[in-house]
Amino acid sequence: MTIIKNLLTIAALSASLVAETLTLSGSVISDNQKMITSRFMGFVTSVNVSEGEKVSKNQILYSIDSREIDSAKAQAELSLQMYDNQFTNVKINLDRHRRLLEKDMVSKYEVENLELAAKNLQDMISIAKARLQEVNNQYRYLNITAPNEGVVVAKNIKVGEMAMPGMPAIVLSDLSNLKISAEIAESNLNLIQHGKKVTVEIPSLGIKEIGTVAAIIPSSNPMTHTFKIKVSFSSLNKSVYPGMYATVSID
């Protein structure tokens, strides 16, 4: 009888321990997902990545043509050349009038007008040079590069299409900043708080380790009365990708 009683006690304790562990279903997410877009409008000349591909920082993702910038550059160069030619002519005329002024053959007013014209043209030349430099700087934005290492999770651009500023062309997920997202019932919110240690598992990879509650999203789902939580973990397994099934066990 004593042995049976002890076995029943152990069974009861085990059942109690199981009941005190809450397991949530979730998935791996990237907490640093970026929408990649171009700064300028232009036709796409090349796309160098595909969905699911890993990319490195500063790798060229896609390129757009330079026709609009070429046109702006030609206009800036033309304006600079025009102001340079005008300044050369005014400077020659100014030097001649200064010599004539010394001989009282022209008025000081005429010389001052030429000096003012020369100064204005120098200002216009400075503006034109700055504009040309600005246009030349735009060439570096024709090749759209990855801001960080990651994996391409969406590609919404093809060769020949028009790239538009502000329109996401590529979605890039940072694999170095992965978390597990899960939903917890409103009635169980009292079981967690920021910084709480929990057990995370990614069954497909056999990963099981301790994670930390990193965020509790305060707005609940009105249909299910659940709250979203994010759990950080430090797995160095290179095969972990956003979208993988995971579980979060809370004691």
C-alpha positions as CSV (number, residue, x, y, z in Angstrom):
1,M,0.0,0.0,0.0
2,T,2.8,2.4,0.9
3,I,4.5,1.8,-2.5
4,I,1.2,2.5,-4.4
5,K,0.6,5.6,-2.3
6,N,4.1,6.9,-3.1
7,L,3.5,6.3,-6.8
8,L,0.2,8.1,-6.8
9,T,1.9,11.1,-5.0
10,I,4.7,11.2,-7.6
11,A,2.1,11.0,-10.4
12,A,0.1,13.8,-8.9
13,L,3.2,16.0,-8.5
14,S,4.2,15.3,-12.1
15,A,0.7,16.2,-13.3
16,S,0.9,19.4,-11.3
17,L,4.2,20.4,-12.8
18,V,2.9,19.7,-16.3
19,A,-0.1,21.9,-15.6
20,E,2.1,24.7,-14.5
21,T,3.9,24.9,-17.9
22,L,2.1,26.9,-20.6
23,T,3.3,26.2,-24.1
24,L,2.6,28.7,-26.9
25,S,2.9,28.1,-30.6
26,G,4.7,30.8,-32.6
27,S,7.1,31.4,-35.4
28,V,10.6,32.8,-36.0
29,I,10.6,36.4,-37.2
30,S,13.2,39.0,-38.0
31,D,13.1,42.0,-35.8
32,N,15.0,44.0,-38.4
33,Q,13.1,43.6,-41.6
34,K,13.7,46.4,-44.2
35,M,11.8,47.5,-47.2
36,I,14.4,48.4,-49.9
37,T,13.5,51.1,-52.3
38,S,15.4,53.4,-54.8
39,R,15.9,57.1,-54.2
40,F,15.3,58.0,-57.9
41,M,12.9,56.9,-60.5
42,G,14.2,54.9,-63.4
43,F,14.0,51.7,-65.4
44,V,15.5,48.6,-63.8
45,T,18.5,47.5,-65.8
46,S,19.5,44.5,-63.6
47,V,18.2,42.5,-60.6
48,N,21.0,40.5,-59.0
49,V,19.2,38.6,-56.3
50,S,16.2,36.2,-55.9
51,E,13.8,35.3,-53.1
52,G,15.4,33.2,-50.4
53,E,18.9,34.3,-51.3
54,K,21.4,35.3,-48.6
55,V,23.1,38.6,-49.2
56,S,26.0,40.4,-47.6
57,K,26.2,44.0,-46.5
58,N,26.7,46.5,-49.5
59,Q,26.0,43.8,-52.1
60,I,24.2,45.3,-55.1
61,L,20.6,44.1,-55.1
62,Y,19.4,45.9,-58.3
63,S,20.4,48.8,-60.6
64,I,18.4,51.4,-62.5
65,D,19.4,53.3,-65.6
66,S,21.1,56.7,-65.6
67,R,19.2,58.5,-68.3
68,E,17.5,61.0,-66.1
69,I,20.7,61.8,-64.2
70,D,22.7,61.9,-67.5
71,S,20.2,64.6,-68.7
72,A,20.5,66.6,-65.5
73,K,24.3,66.3,-65.7
74,A,24.4,67.6,-69.2
75,Q,22.2,70.6,-68.2
76,A,24.4,71.3,-65.2
77,E,27.6,71.2,-67.4
78,L,26.0,73.4,-70.0
79,S,25.0,76.0,-67.4
80,L,28.5,76.0,-65.9
81,Q,30.1,76.4,-69.3
82,M,27.8,79.3,-70.1
83,Y,28.6,81.1,-66.8
84,D,32.3,80.5,-67.3
85,N,32.2,82.0,-70.8
86,Q,30.2,85.0,-69.6
87,F,32.6,85.6,-66.7
88,T,35.6,85.4,-69.0
89,N,34.1,88.1,-71.3
90,V,33.1,90.3,-68.4
91,K,36.5,89.9,-66.8
92,I,38.3,91.0,-70.0
93,N,35.9,93.9,-70.3
94,L,36.4,94.9,-66.7
95,D,40.2,94.8,-67.0
96,R,40.0,97.0,-70.0
97,H,37.6,99.5,-68.3
98,R,39.9,99.7,-65.3
99,R,42.8,100.7,-67.5
100,L,40.6,103.3,-69.3
101,L,39.4,104.6,-65.9
102,E,43.0,105.5,-65.1
103,K,43.0,107.6,-68.2
104,D,39.6,109.2,-67.4
105,M,38.2,107.6,-70.6
106,V,35.3,105.8,-68.9
107,S,33.2,106.6,-65.8
108,K,33.6,104.9,-62.4
109,Y,29.9,103.9,-62.7
110,E,30.7,101.7,-65.7
111,V,33.5,100.0,-63.9
112,E,31.4,99.4,-60.8
113,N,28.6,97.9,-63.0
114,L,31.1,95.5,-64.5
115,E,32.5,94.6,-61.1
116,L,29.0,93.8,-59.9
117,A,28.4,91.7,-63.0
118,A,31.6,89.8,-62.4
119,K,30.7,89.1,-58.8
120,N,27.2,87.9,-59.8
121,L,28.7,85.5,-62.4
122,Q,31.2,84.2,-59.8
123,D,28.2,83.4,-57.5
124,M,26.4,81.7,-60.4
125,I,29.5,79.6,-61.2
126,S,29.7,78.5,-57.6
127,I,26.0,77.5,-57.7
128,A,26.5,75.7,-61.0
129,K,29.5,73.8,-59.7
130,A,27.6,72.7,-56.6
131,R,24.7,71.6,-58.7
132,L,27.0,69.5,-60.9
133,Q,28.6,67.9,-57.9
134,E,25.1,67.1,-56.5
135,V,24.2,65.4,-59.8
136,N,27.4,63.5,-59.9
137,N,26.7,62.2,-56.4
138,Q,23.4,60.8,-57.6
139,Y,25.2,58.2,-59.7
140,R,26.0,56.2,-56.6
141,Y,22.3,55.7,-55.9
142,L,21.8,53.9,-59.2
143,N,23.1,50.7,-57.6
144,I,20.8,49.8,-54.7
145,T,22.8,47.9,-52.1
146,A,21.9,45.8,-49.0
147,P,22.2,47.9,-45.8
148,N,23.1,44.8,-43.9
149,E,23.5,41.0,-44.1
150,G,20.3,39.2,-44.5
151,V,18.0,37.1,-46.6
152,V,15.7,38.3,-49.4
153,V,12.1,37.4,-48.4
154,A,10.3,39.2,-51.2
155,K,11.3,40.6,-54.6
156,N,8.8,43.0,-56.2
157,I,10.9,44.3,-59.1
158,K,11.9,43.0,-62.6
159,V,14.2,44.1,-65.3
160,G,12.5,46.6,-67.5
161,E,10.1,47.8,-64.8
162,M,10.0,51.3,-63.5
163,A,11.6,51.7,-60.0
164,M,9.6,54.3,-58.0
165,P,10.9,56.1,-54.9
166,G,9.1,55.0,-51.8
167,M,7.8,51.8,-53.4
168,P,9.4,48.7,-51.8
169,A,11.3,46.7,-54.4
170,I,12.9,44.1,-52.1
171,V,12.2,43.0,-48.6
172,L,15.3,42.1,-46.6
173,S,15.3,40.2,-43.3
174,D,18.2,40.5,-40.9
175,L,19.2,37.0,-39.8
176,S,21.3,38.3,-37.0
177,N,18.3,39.7,-35.1
178,L,15.8,36.9,-34.9
179,K,13.0,36.5,-32.4
180,I,10.1,34.2,-31.8
181,S,6.7,35.7,-32.1
182,A,3.7,34.1,-30.3
183,E,0.3,35.0,-28.9
184,I,-0.8,34.6,-25.3
185,A,-4.3,34.6,-24.0
186,E,-5.3,37.6,-22.0
187,S,-6.1,35.4,-19.0
188,N,-2.4,34.2,-19.0
189,L,-0.8,37.7,-19.2
190,N,0.0,37.5,-15.4
191,L,2.4,34.6,-16.2
192,I,4.9,36.8,-18.1
193,Q,6.7,40.1,-17.8
194,H,9.6,41.8,-19.7
195,G,12.8,39.9,-19.1
196,K,11.2,36.7,-18.0
197,K,13.2,33.5,-18.9
198,V,11.2,31.0,-21.0
199,T,12.1,27.9,-22.9
200,V,12.1,28.2,-26.7
201,E,12.1,25.3,-29.2
202,I,12.4,25.0,-32.9
203,P,11.4,21.4,-33.5
204,S,12.6,21.1,-37.1
205,L,16.2,21.9,-36.1
206,G,16.1,20.2,-32.7
207,I,16.9,23.5,-31.0
208,K,15.9,24.0,-27.4
209,E,17.3,26.8,-25.2
210,I,16.4,29.5,-22.8
211,G,15.0,32.7,-24.2
212,T,13.9,36.1,-22.8
213,V,10.6,37.9,-23.2
214,A,11.7,41.0,-25.1
215,A,8.3,42.6,-25.8
216,I,4.7,42.4,-24.9
217,I,2.6,44.2,-27.5
218,P,-0.1,46.1,-25.5
219,S,-2.9,46.0,-28.0
220,S,-4.9,42.8,-27.9
221,N,-6.6,40.9,-30.7
222,P,-10.3,41.8,-30.2
223,M,-11.4,38.5,-31.9
224,T,-9.3,36.1,-29.9
225,H,-8.4,38.3,-26.8
226,T,-4.8,37.4,-27.2
227,F,-1.6,39.6,-26.9
228,K,1.5,39.2,-29.1
229,I,4.8,38.6,-27.4
230,K,8.3,38.6,-28.8
231,V,11.0,36.3,-27.3
232,S,14.7,36.8,-28.0
233,F,17.1,33.9,-28.1
234,S,20.8,33.5,-28.8
235,S,21.0,30.4,-31.1
236,L,23.9,30.6,-33.5
237,N,22.5,27.9,-35.8
238,K,22.9,29.3,-39.3
239,S,19.9,27.3,-40.5
240,V,17.3,29.3,-38.6
241,Y,15.1,31.4,-40.9
242,P,12.1,33.6,-40.4
243,G,8.8,31.7,-40.7
244,M,10.0,28.6,-39.0
245,Y,7.6,27.0,-36.5
246,A,8.6,27.5,-32.8
247,T,7.2,27.1,-29.4
248,V,7.5,29.1,-26.2
249,S,7.1,27.3,-22.8
250,I,6.4,29.4,-19.8
251,D,6.6,28.1,-16.3
